[in-house]
Amino acid sequence: MQRGKLASEFLDYLVANGMNEPGSQRLPPLNELSKKLGVSVATLREQMEAARTLGLVEARPRTGIRRLPYTFLPAVRQSLSYAIALDPGFFDTFADLRQHIESAYWFEAVRRLTTQDHEALQALLAQAWEKLRGSPIQIPQAEHREFHLLIYRRLENPFVLGILEAYWHAYEAVGLNVYADYYYLEQVWHYHQRMIDAICSGDLDTGYKALVEHTELIHHRPINGQLE
């Protein structure tokens, strides 16, 4: 497909100079780019800041400007944060999108998981139960987030991964990681147990069923002891 011009000389420069290469690369200083591209330093600085917000580059005093590997997360996270600030109901809309994406990619994702991934999922499960059964009881939010993201980590699709990661940032931003009824949390992790047992045994249909039932739980999540 033929590449078109972007609405930024700075982005055009990134694309023309190895944007798709892995790893990070140092870029020339802005005054040097200004002469090369025929654009003022002030304009390039504004364009670079926009690229930094999108996670395309980073700028530090000692290391200068560096191109970063592409990720969809910064763009979708910024937009989602703005949407939820406008209307908290947008979180539920995005959660529905996330649910459909996890369901659609379940079979492809779990077939790519390695034995080491299976062991990592089991370790997260053990850590979560230790927190839930400990004294005092702790909410295993970090384990919950990592459990789901690990299942899809082998997909070679930055857009899927960016959306799934953005969901968890929003989940925490709206406070769903702060409080939950203990019975609800037990239900969540029993579903996780069924999912990992199915993944490890190769029974992907049973795992898929557990995933779908589990993601429906958020619509019945207790708030201050009451069901939504």
C-alpha positions as CSV (number, residue, x, y, z in Angstrom):
1,M,0.0,0.0,0.0
2,Q,1.3,3.4,-0.9
3,R,2.1,5.7,2.0
4,G,0.5,9.1,2.1
5,K,1.6,12.3,3.7
6,L,0.7,12.8,7.4
7,A,-0.4,16.1,8.9
8,S,3.0,16.5,10.5
9,E,6.5,16.9,9.0
10,F,7.8,15.2,12.1
11,L,5.7,12.2,11.7
12,D,6.5,12.0,8.0
13,Y,10.2,12.0,9.0
14,L,9.6,9.1,11.4
15,V,7.8,7.1,8.8
16,A,10.5,7.8,6.1
17,N,13.3,6.9,8.4
18,G,12.6,3.4,9.8
19,M,9.5,3.8,11.9
20,N,8.8,0.1,11.7
21,E,12.3,-1.0,12.8
22,P,12.4,-2.7,16.2
23,G,13.8,-1.1,19.2
24,S,14.4,2.6,19.9
25,Q,16.6,4.9,17.8
26,R,18.0,8.3,18.5
27,L,16.9,11.2,16.3
28,P,18.7,14.3,15.3
29,P,18.2,17.4,17.4
30,L,15.3,19.6,16.5
31,N,17.5,22.4,15.1
32,E,19.1,20.0,12.8
33,L,15.7,18.6,11.7
34,S,14.5,22.1,11.2
35,K,17.1,22.8,8.6
36,K,16.6,19.4,6.9
37,L,12.8,19.6,6.8
38,G,12.4,23.3,6.2
39,V,10.2,23.7,9.2
40,S,10.7,26.0,12.2
41,V,12.0,24.6,15.5
42,A,8.8,25.8,17.2
43,T,6.6,23.9,14.8
44,L,8.7,20.8,15.1
45,R,8.6,21.0,18.9
46,E,4.8,21.1,18.8
47,Q,4.7,18.2,16.4
48,M,7.2,16.2,18.5
49,E,5.1,16.8,21.7
50,A,2.1,15.3,19.8
51,A,4.2,12.3,18.8
52,R,5.4,11.9,22.4
53,T,1.7,11.9,23.6
54,L,1.0,9.1,21.1
55,G,4.0,7.1,22.5
56,L,5.9,7.3,19.3
57,V,9.0,9.1,20.7
58,E,10.5,10.1,24.0
59,A,12.6,13.2,24.8
60,R,15.1,13.4,27.7
61,P,17.7,16.0,28.5
62,R,20.7,13.7,28.3
63,T,19.6,11.2,25.7
64,G,17.8,13.5,23.4
65,I,14.9,12.4,21.2
66,R,14.4,8.7,20.5
67,R,11.9,6.8,18.3
68,L,10.1,4.1,20.2
69,P,8.5,0.8,19.0
70,Y,4.9,1.3,18.0
71,T,2.2,0.8,20.5
72,F,-1.5,1.6,20.2
73,L,-2.0,2.0,24.0
74,P,-1.1,5.7,24.5
75,A,-3.5,6.9,21.8
76,V,-6.5,4.8,22.9
77,R,-5.8,5.5,26.6
78,Q,-5.8,9.3,26.1
79,S,-9.0,9.2,24.1
80,L,-10.7,6.8,26.5
81,S,-9.7,8.9,29.5
82,Y,-11.2,12.0,27.9
83,A,-14.4,10.1,27.0
84,I,-14.9,8.8,30.5
85,A,-14.3,12.3,31.9
86,L,-17.1,13.5,29.7
87,D,-19.4,10.7,30.5
88,P,-18.6,7.8,32.9
89,G,-21.0,5.6,31.0
90,F,-18.4,5.4,28.3
91,F,-16.5,3.0,30.5
92,D,-19.4,0.4,30.2
93,T,-19.4,0.9,26.4
94,F,-15.6,0.3,26.2
95,A,-15.9,-2.7,28.6
96,D,-18.4,-4.2,26.1
97,L,-15.9,-3.7,23.3
98,R,-13.2,-5.3,25.4
99,Q,-15.5,-8.3,26.2
100,H,-16.1,-8.9,22.5
101,I,-12.4,-8.6,21.6
102,E,-11.4,-11.1,24.3
103,S,-14.1,-13.5,23.1
104,A,-13.2,-13.1,19.4
105,Y,-9.4,-13.7,20.0
106,W,-9.7,-16.4,22.7
107,F,-8.9,-19.4,20.6
108,E,-6.1,-17.8,18.6
109,A,-4.5,-16.4,21.8
110,V,-4.6,-19.5,23.9
111,R,-3.2,-21.7,21.2
112,R,-0.1,-19.5,21.1
113,L,0.6,-19.8,24.8
114,T,3.7,-21.7,25.9
115,T,4.3,-24.1,28.7
116,Q,6.0,-21.2,30.5
117,D,2.9,-19.1,30.0
118,H,0.8,-21.8,31.5
119,E,3.0,-21.9,34.6
120,A,2.9,-18.1,34.9
121,L,-0.9,-18.2,34.8
122,Q,-1.0,-20.8,37.5
123,A,1.4,-18.7,39.6
124,L,-0.9,-15.7,39.3
125,L,-3.8,-17.8,40.3
126,A,-1.9,-19.0,43.4
127,Q,-1.0,-15.5,44.4
128,A,-4.6,-14.3,44.0
129,W,-5.9,-17.1,46.2
130,E,-3.2,-16.3,48.8
131,K,-4.4,-12.7,48.9
132,L,-8.0,-13.6,49.2
133,R,-7.5,-16.1,51.9
134,G,-4.9,-14.1,53.8
135,S,-5.4,-12.0,56.9
136,P,-6.1,-9.2,56.2
137,I,-7.8,-10.0,52.9
138,Q,-6.3,-8.2,49.9
139,I,-7.9,-7.5,46.5
140,P,-5.8,-9.3,43.9
141,Q,-6.1,-6.5,41.3
142,A,-2.6,-6.7,39.9
143,E,-3.0,-10.5,39.4
144,H,-6.4,-9.9,37.8
145,R,-5.0,-7.5,35.3
146,E,-1.9,-9.6,34.5
147,F,-3.9,-12.8,34.2
148,H,-6.0,-11.4,31.4
149,L,-3.2,-9.6,29.6
150,L,-1.0,-12.7,29.7
151,I,-3.5,-14.8,27.9
152,Y,-3.4,-12.4,24.9
153,R,0.2,-11.4,25.1
154,R,1.3,-13.7,22.2
155,L,-1.0,-12.1,19.7
156,E,0.9,-10.2,17.1
157,N,-1.6,-7.4,17.0
158,P,-0.7,-4.1,18.6
159,F,-4.3,-2.8,18.2
160,V,-5.9,-5.7,20.2
161,L,-3.3,-5.4,22.9
162,G,-3.6,-1.7,23.1
163,I,-7.3,-1.9,23.6
164,L,-7.0,-4.6,26.3
165,E,-4.4,-2.7,28.2
166,A,-6.4,0.6,28.0
167,Y,-9.3,-1.2,29.5
168,W,-7.4,-2.0,32.6
169,H,-6.1,1.5,32.9
170,A,-9.7,2.7,32.8
171,Y,-10.8,-0.1,35.2
172,E,-8.5,1.3,37.8
173,A,-9.2,5.0,36.9
174,V,-13.0,4.5,37.6
175,G,-12.2,2.8,40.9
176,L,-13.3,-0.7,40.2
177,N,-10.1,-2.1,41.7
178,V,-10.8,-0.5,45.1
179,Y,-13.8,-2.4,46.5
180,A,-15.6,-5.6,45.8
181,D,-17.7,-8.0,47.8
182,Y,-15.7,-11.1,48.9
183,Y,-18.2,-13.5,47.4
184,Y,-17.9,-11.7,44.1
185,L,-14.1,-11.9,44.1
186,E,-14.3,-15.6,44.9
187,Q,-16.6,-16.1,41.9
188,V,-14.1,-14.2,39.6
189,W,-11.2,-16.3,40.6
190,H,-13.2,-19.6,40.4
191,Y,-13.8,-18.7,36.8
192,H,-10.1,-17.9,36.4
193,Q,-9.4,-21.4,37.8
194,R,-11.7,-23.0,35.3
195,M,-10.1,-21.0,32.5
196,I,-6.5,-22.0,33.3
197,D,-7.5,-25.6,33.9
198,A,-9.1,-25.7,30.5
199,I,-6.1,-24.0,28.8
200,C,-3.6,-26.4,30.4
201,S,-5.7,-29.4,29.5
202,G,-6.3,-28.2,25.9
203,D,-10.1,-28.0,26.4
204,L,-10.4,-24.6,24.8
205,D,-14.2,-24.7,24.4
206,T,-14.7,-25.1,28.2
207,G,-12.2,-22.3,28.8
208,Y,-14.1,-20.1,26.3
209,K,-17.4,-20.7,28.1
210,A,-15.8,-19.8,31.4
211,L,-14.4,-16.6,29.9
212,V,-17.8,-15.5,28.6
213,E,-19.5,-16.2,31.9
214,H,-16.8,-14.5,33.8
215,T,-16.8,-11.3,31.8
216,E,-20.6,-11.0,32.3
217,L,-19.9,-10.8,36.1
218,I,-18.9,-7.1,35.9
219,H,-22.6,-6.2,35.1
220,H,-23.5,-7.7,38.5
221,R,-20.6,-6.3,40.5
222,P,-21.5,-5.4,44.0
223,I,-21.0,-1.7,45.1
224,N,-20.9,-1.1,48.8
225,G,-22.5,-4.5,49.4
226,Q,-25.3,-4.1,46.9
227,L,-25.5,-5.6,43.4
228,E,-25.5,-3.3,40.5
